């Protein structure tokens, strides 16, 4: 089992989580059920609250599959009368991480996500997660657009998958991995590509299997002001004043044949601010450092494996650096 390195902060007050696990199993079984084929395997999802279930089915719509034996079972119970209260460490985190919650050390059951509205326990030995939903109306856009994100990252780490903070679009089945720090223009570049007829693979969180990029959520993330630039594409953006970005269910925007579950990567493109504008070959050493950073931000795999993943990508894909400035609409032309 890999050590999970996405610990955000220590959990809140000590609690008997084994007893909490047993308590949750005694609640009425969640009424709504669906199955999804995700990169590590098939997931059975059961949720008591219908509105939340519908949101998550939308975020996972391209991955929905027939019922069958599952590699992971996730049950989310309605539990309004019981509160898991995080300590002050949660509220000292940046807003984005507050929306994710706190993650505990790896133990069984693992306290994966701890926030007042939504908590999750995960047992690797049973391949099962149990969650409690206190107040559906208070859920963040992150909760809605990235179902059970920390639990999914823990599962990816346990199964040896590398997760990367990046975006992937595809042209004629060939994927391009867009990397860069926060607010470097990945989402804007993706929107420009989608508007130009490219296909969607993944945004913000990309699963890497060798040089194949896989999507975990069919959700894209944009700042609200980007609606003015991509009026038609972002008409359905769900946003909140409390979060830096809103989420866009791609199943509402693109036809099914433009929502790809995976794509072999042909190129890695490093988005950088500054001038002169244009596309040029990237230094493989610099790109390696940026890739390791992108993997470190979300991946639970050990450090040496991150280096291995980054090295495989820069060795097998063409490597480019884009300084786009404000002229992001030219990116699809450059990438073609």
MARKERO-265583 format. One line per field, with one value per residue (C-alpha): residue in one letter; x, y, z; residue number from 1. Coordinates in steps of 0.1 Angstrom, whole numbers, padded with zeros to 4 digits. Layout:
! residues N
resn <- A,...
c1 <- X,...
c2 <- Y,...
c3 <- Z,...
resi <- NUM,...
***
This chain:
! residues 336
resn <- X,X,X,X,X,X,X,X,X,X,X,X,X,X,X,X,X,X,X,X,X,X,X,X,X,X,X,X,X,X,X,X,X,X,X,X,X,X,X,X,X,X,X,X,X,X,X,X,X,X,X,X,X,X,X,X,X,X,X,X,X,X,X,X,X,X,X,X,X,X,X,X,X,X,X,X,X,X,X,X,X,X,X,X,X,X,X,X,X,X,X,X,X,X,X,X,X,X,X,X,X,X,X,X,X,X,X,X,X,X,X,X,X,X,X,X,X,X,X,X,X,X,X,X,X,X,X,X,X,X,X,X,X,X,X,X,X,X,X,X,X,X,X,X,X,X,X,X,X,X,X,X,X,X,X,X,X,X,X,X,X,X,X,X,X,X,X,X,X,X,X,X,X,X,X,X,X,X,X,X,X,X,X,X,X,X,X,X,X,X,X,X,X,X,X,X,X,X,X,X,X,X,X,X,X,X,X,X,X,X,X,X,X,X,X,X,X,X,X,X,X,X,X,X,X,X,X,X,X,X,X,X,X,X,X,X,X,X,X,X,X,X,X,X,X,X,X,X,X,X,X,X,X,X,X,X,X,X,X,X,X,X,X,X,X,X,X,X,X,X,X,X,X,X,X,X,X,X,X,X,X,X,X,X,X,X,X,X,X,X,X,X,X,X,X,X,X,X,X,X,X,X,X,X,X,X,X,X,X,X,X,X,X,X,X,X,X,X,X,X,X,X,X,X,X,X,X,X,X,X,X,X,X,X,X,X
c1 <- 0000,0014,0018,-0008,0009,-0021,-0026,-0040,-0041,-0045,-0081,-0102,-0109,-0101,-0131,-0138,-0140,-0146,-0177,-0187,-0184,-0207,-0232,-0234,-0241,-0272,-0287,-0314,-0297,-0293,-0321,-0304,-0278,-0256,-0224,-0195,-0164,-0135,-0098,-0091,-0123,-0160,-0176,-0210,-0224,-0254,-0267,-0297,-0303,-0317,-0304,-0269,-0272,-0283,-0253,-0228,-0244,-0240,-0203,-0197,-0222,-0197,-0185,-0219,-0221,-0243,-0246,-0221,-0193,-0175,-0140,-0152,-0185,-0194,-0225,-0235,-0261,-0283,-0273,-0285,-0285,-0248,-0219,-0182,-0166,-0131,-0106,-0095,-0069,-0096,-0103,-0066,-0064,-0068,-0105,-0100,-0086,-0114,-0138,-0119,-0117,-0092,-0076,-0063,-0034,-0039,-0056,-0086,-0112,-0095,-0110,-0108,-0128,-0139,-0161,-0193,-0215,-0199,-0177,-0162,-0147,-0128,-0117,-0090,-0094,-0131,-0129,-0157,-0164,-0192,-0202,-0225,-0243,-0255,-0267,-0270,-0278,-0245,-0223,-0196,-0193,-0162,-0184,-0209,-0185,-0158,-0178,-0159,-0126,-0104,-0117,-0111,-0075,-0069,-0082,-0060,-0030,-0038,-0040,-0008,-0024,-0007,-0030,-0019,-0031,-0035,-0059,-0062,-0079,-0077,-0076,-0085,-0080,-0045,-0043,-0024,-0016,-0017,0003,0011,0005,-0028,-0042,-0016,-0044,-0051,-0089,-0088,-0067,-0090,-0121,-0104,-0097,-0132,-0146,-0124,-0138,-0114,-0126,-0126,-0107,-0101,-0097,-0080,-0075,-0059,-0052,-0020,-0014,0019,0014,-0024,-0044,-0077,-0106,-0119,-0147,-0165,-0163,-0145,-0135,-0137,-0137,-0170,-0156,-0146,-0183,-0178,-0151,-0168,-0205,-0220,-0197,-0199,-0237,-0243,-0214,-0223,-0204,-0204,-0191,-0173,-0151,-0126,-0139,-0173,-0179,-0193,-0208,-0194,-0222,-0245,-0222,-0206,-0221,-0211,-0186,-0166,-0163,-0134,-0127,-0090,-0065,-0029,-0008,0011,0023,0029,0024,0037,0016,0037,0029,0051,0064,0072,0040,0043,0050,0085,0102,0105,0135,0129,0146,0124,0093,0103,0103,0069,0054,0067,0051,0018,0019,0029,-0001,-0027,-0010,-0008,0020,0055,0081,0102,0071,0063,0098,0093,0059,0073,0104,0082,0061,0089,0107,0076,0058,0067,0074,0063,0062,0035,0036,0002,-0004,-0040,-0043,-0055,-0077,-0046,-0037,-0057,-0040,-0006,-0013,-0025
c2 <- 0000,0034,0061,0088,0122,0144,0150,0185,0189,0167,0156,0173,0160,0124,0101,0064,0061,0024,0030,0058,0033,0009,0037,0047,0011,0011,0041,0034,0023,0049,0048,0058,0036,0038,0022,0039,0026,0047,0043,0019,-0001,-0002,0019,0013,0046,0047,0081,0088,0125,0126,0160,0152,0118,0136,0161,0133,0112,0143,0147,0110,0106,0095,0067,0053,0016,-0015,-0029,-0057,-0067,-0035,-0028,-0001,0006,0041,0047,0082,0085,0114,0122,0157,0152,0143,0167,0159,0192,0198,0218,0253,0239,0235,0272,0282,0265,0283,0284,0257,0233,0242,0230,0197,0191,0175,0141,0119,0096,0062,0038,0016,0031,0061,0094,0108,0140,0159,0190,0199,0193,0161,0135,0102,0071,0047,0011,-0001,-0037,-0037,-0016,0004,0040,0053,0090,0112,0142,0168,0197,0192,0229,0239,0217,0234,0234,0212,0187,0186,0187,0163,0135,0122,0137,0128,0093,0089,0102,0077,0049,0060,0060,0026,0012,0028,0054,0087,0118,0151,0187,0194,0195,0172,0179,0157,0162,0132,0109,0122,0139,0170,0175,0211,0219,0250,0265,0279,0306,0300,0297,0259,0263,0292,0272,0243,0265,0279,0243,0230,0260,0251,0216,0197,0169,0169,0143,0158,0191,0199,0162,0138,0101,0089,0053,0055,0079,0075,0102,0092,0113,0109,0135,0150,0184,0215,0245,0281,0315,0333,0362,0338,0336,0369,0354,0321,0330,0300,0274,0286,0294,0265,0273,0267,0291,0304,0337,0315,0296,0308,0286,0272,0238,0230,0196,0187,0163,0193,0211,0185,0155,0121,0115,0145,0133,0109,0085,0084,0095,0085,0116,0130,0162,0180,0217,0240,0272,0301,0338,0364,0375,0370,0353,0320,0283,0269,0236,0232,0222,0186,0193,0223,0204,0174,0198,0212,0178,0165,0196,0189,0153,0163,0186,0158,0124,0100,0080,0080,0105,0081,0069,0106,0110,0078,0090,0125,0109,0086,0115,0138,0108,0097,0129,0161,0189,0225,0258,0283,0320,0329,0363,0374,0358,0324,0319,0312,0282,0256,0269,0266,0231,0218
c3 <- 0000,-0009,0017,0011,0008,0003,0041,0043,0081,0112,0118,0145,0180,0187,0180,0180,0142,0144,0164,0140,0111,0129,0137,0100,0089,0112,0094,0067,0035,0008,-0017,-0049,-0067,-0097,-0111,-0128,-0145,-0132,-0139,-0110,-0115,-0111,-0083,-0068,-0055,-0032,-0019,0003,-0008,-0043,-0054,-0044,-0062,-0094,-0092,-0088,-0117,-0139,-0129,-0136,-0166,-0193,-0169,-0160,-0166,-0159,-0124,-0116,-0092,-0080,-0069,-0045,-0028,-0015,0006,0017,0044,0054,0089,0098,0136,0139,0134,0128,0138,0124,0145,0137,0113,0086,0086,0084,0050,0017,0005,-0021,0005,0030,0003,0002,0039,0062,0056,0083,0085,0068,0091,0090,0088,0073,0080,0045,0045,0076,0072,0089,0058,0044,0060,0047,0062,0040,0047,0023,0036,0028,-0004,0010,0020,0043,0043,0062,0047,0072,0051,0014,0008,0023,0000,-0020,-0057,-0052,-0034,-0062,-0092,-0077,-0059,-0029,-0041,-0012,-0010,-0048,-0043,-0015,-0037,-0066,-0043,-0030,-0065,-0077,-0100,-0104,-0103,-0118,-0114,-0151,-0180,-0210,-0244,-0275,-0312,-0334,-0304,-0295,-0261,-0251,-0214,-0203,-0171,-0151,-0117,-0105,-0127,-0155,-0181,-0183,-0181,-0206,-0230,-0226,-0233,-0264,-0276,-0269,-0288,-0317,-0319,-0297,-0273,-0235,-0215,-0180,-0161,-0129,-0120,-0145,-0139,-0156,-0167,-0184,-0213,-0213,-0196,-0180,-0167,-0132,-0134,-0165,-0148,-0159,-0136,-0145,-0128,-0131,-0151,-0179,-0189,-0207,-0229,-0237,-0234,-0251,-0237,-0201,-0199,-0175,-0151,-0115,-0093,-0057,-0042,-0016,-0041,-0066,-0094,-0105,-0121,-0155,-0161,-0195,-0203,-0206,-0230,-0253,-0272,-0258,-0287,-0275,-0239,-0239,-0211,-0220,-0246,-0254,-0248,-0278,-0262,-0229,-0230,-0202,-0199,-0187,-0183,-0200,-0233,-0261,-0270,-0289,-0288,-0285,-0276,-0238,-0218,-0207,-0174,-0166,-0177,-0155,-0125,-0134,-0139,-0105,-0089,-0107,-0095,-0060,-0056,-0058,-0061,-0032,-0049,-0034,-0046,-0067,-0086,-0094,-0109,-0129,-0143,-0152,-0169,-0190,-0201,-0212,-0229,-0249,-0257,-0275,-0250,-0256,-0237,-0244,-0235,-0245,-0228,-0233,-0268,-0256,-0287,-0307,-0286,-0307,-0339,-0323,-0309,-0343
resi <- 1,2,3,4,5,6,7,8,9,10,11,12,13,14,15,16,17,18,19,20,21,22,23,24,25,26,27,28,29,30,31,32,33,34,35,36,37,38,39,40,41,42,43,44,45,46,47,48,49,50,51,52,53,54,55,56,57,58,59,60,61,62,63,64,65,66,67,68,69,70,71,72,73,74,75,76,77,78,79,80,81,82,83,84,85,86,87,88,89,90,91,92,93,94,95,96,97,98,99,100,101,102,103,104,105,106,107,108,109,110,111,112,113,114,115,116,117,118,119,120,121,122,123,124,125,126,127,128,129,130,131,132,133,134,135,136,137,138,139,140,141,142,143,144,145,146,147,148,149,150,151,152,153,154,155,156,157,158,159,160,161,162,163,164,165,166,167,168,169,170,171,172,173,174,175,176,177,178,179,180,181,182,183,184,185,186,187,188,189,190,191,192,193,194,195,196,197,198,199,200,201,202,203,204,205,206,207,208,209,210,211,212,213,214,215,216,217,218,219,220,221,222,223,224,225,226,227,228,229,230,231,232,233,234,235,236,237,238,239,240,241,242,243,244,245,246,247,248,249,250,251,252,253,254,255,256,257,258,259,260,261,262,263,264,265,266,267,268,269,270,271,272,273,274,275,276,277,278,279,280,281,282,283,284,285,286,287,288,289,290,291,292,293,294,295,296,297,298,299,300,301,302,303,304,305,306,307,308,309,310,311,312,313,314,315,316,317,318,319,320,321,322,323,324,325,326,327,328,329,330,331,332,333,334,335,336
***
